[in-house]
Amino acid sequence: MLKSHVPTFVLAALMAASAAAQTPYVDDRSDPDAVVTSYFNALSSHDYPRAWSYWHENERPPFDAFADGHGDIERIEIRTGEVFAEGAAGSVWWQVPVVARATTLSGTEMITAGCMILSQPRPELVDTPPYAPIAIRGGELLPADGDFDEITVTCEP
């Protein structure tokens, strides 16, 4: 009797495709909270080109390294908190508090928390193309202990 063996990487790809198919598409760049939500939606959907596009062009890591660094994630759930904003020299900068729960393809769960930094040139000052949408400029999410629904993050200047 012949046994069928499906390589692990094929199973992982099928599982990732299944998770991506179940994640509703969200691409909203209207405010910093929406950009962060859309970014994690893209990661959860395994839509790495879209996730990468939320980063400011000067802050983007090389695409292949970015995609490879997120390849074992099956899904990500996030909560955001009160957004802190400040203006500087023709731009608006925001800090968005984020608590994220990532589940890997193997079922391991990790909770991280921190602040994401976003910016945009003041729209009223842009009178010629190209138009620059709100973009992620940086931030750091670190491993967090506690219940996902109870962890709080406060971002300050």
C-alpha positions in Angstrom: 0.0 0.0 0.0 1.3 3.4 -0.9 1.3 6.2 1.7 0.9 9.8 0.6 3.2 12.3 2.2 2.6 16.0 1.8 5.7 18.1 2.6 5.4 20.3 5.6 6.0 23.5 3.6 3.0 22.6 1.4 0.8 22.1 4.4 2.1 25.4 5.8 1.3 27.2 2.6 -2.2 25.7 2.4 -2.9 26.7 6.0 -1.7 30.2 5.3 -3.9 30.5 2.2 -6.8 29.2 4.2 -6.2 31.8 7.0 -5.8 34.6 4.4 -9.1 33.6 2.7 -10.9 33.9 6.0 -9.5 37.4 6.9 -11.7 40.2 5.6 -9.8 42.8 3.5 -9.2 46.1 5.3 -7.3 48.9 3.6 -8.1 52.2 5.3 -5.5 55.0 5.3 -7.8 57.7 6.7 -6.3 58.0 10.2 -3.3 56.5 12.1 -5.4 54.0 14.0 -7.0 52.8 10.7 -3.5 52.5 9.1 -2.2 50.3 12.0 -5.4 48.2 11.8 -5.0 47.8 8.0 -1.3 47.0 8.4 -2.0 44.1 10.8 -4.9 43.0 8.6 -2.5 42.7 5.6 0.0 40.7 7.8 -2.8 38.4 8.9 -3.9 38.0 5.3 -0.4 37.1 4.2 -0.6 40.1 1.9 3.0 41.2 2.4 3.2 43.7 -0.5 0.3 45.6 1.0 1.6 45.4 4.6 5.0 46.6 3.3 3.3 49.5 1.5 2.1 51.0 4.8 5.7 51.8 5.8 7.2 55.1 4.8 9.5 54.7 1.8 12.5 55.8 3.8 11.7 53.3 6.6 10.8 50.1 4.6 13.1 47.1 5.2 14.0 45.1 2.1 10.8 43.4 0.9 12.1 39.8 0.9 13.4 40.1 4.5 10.1 41.7 5.6 8.0 38.9 4.0 10.3 36.2 5.4 10.1 37.7 8.8 6.3 37.3 8.9 6.0 34.0 7.0 5.2 31.8 10.0 2.3 33.9 11.2 -1.1 32.4 10.7 -3.1 35.4 12.1 -2.8 38.5 14.2 -5.3 40.2 16.4 -4.8 43.7 17.7 -6.2 46.3 20.0 -5.2 49.9 19.8 -5.5 52.6 22.4 -5.7 56.4 22.6 -3.6 58.0 19.8 -1.1 60.7 20.7 -0.5 63.4 18.0 1.9 66.3 17.6 2.8 68.6 14.7 6.3 69.3 13.5 7.6 71.4 10.6 4.9 70.7 8.1 4.1 67.2 9.3 1.9 65.5 11.7 3.3 62.6 13.8 1.3 60.1 15.8 2.0 57.4 18.3 -0.5 54.5 18.3 -0.5 52.1 21.3 -0.8 48.5 20.1 -1.4 45.2 21.8 -1.0 42.3 19.3 -1.7 38.6 19.7 0.0 36.6 16.9 -0.6 32.9 16.3 2.0 31.0 14.3 1.2 28.2 11.8 2.3 25.7 14.5 -0.3 27.2 16.9 2.1 29.1 19.2 0.7 32.3 20.5 2.7 35.4 21.4 1.5 38.7 22.8 3.4 41.9 22.2 2.7 45.5 23.1 4.2 48.9 22.3 3.8 52.1 20.3 3.9 52.5 16.5 5.0 55.8 15.1 3.3 57.2 12.0 3.5 60.5 10.1 2.1 62.4 7.2 2.9 65.8 5.6 0.1 68.2 6.5 -2.4 67.6 3.7 -3.3 71.4 3.5 0.3 72.1 2.6 0.4 69.6 -0.3 -0.5 71.3 -3.6 1.3 69.2 -6.1 1.8 65.4 -6.6 2.9 63.1 -5.2 0.5 62.9 -2.3 1.9 61.1 0.7 -0.6 59.1 2.8 -0.2 58.4 6.5 2.7 56.0 6.8 4.4 53.9 9.5 7.7 55.4 10.5 8.7 53.0 13.2 7.9 51.6 16.6 8.6 48.6 18.7 6.3 45.9 20.0 7.9 43.9 22.7 6.8 40.6 24.4 4.1 41.3 27.0 2.9 39.3 29.9 -0.8 39.2 30.9 -4.2 38.7 29.3 -4.5 40.1 25.8 -7.8 41.9 26.7 -6.3 43.6 29.8 -2.9 44.8 28.7 -2.7 48.6 28.3 -0.2 50.7 26.5 0.2 54.5 26.8 2.3 56.4 24.2 3.8 59.7 25.1 6.3 62.1 23.4 
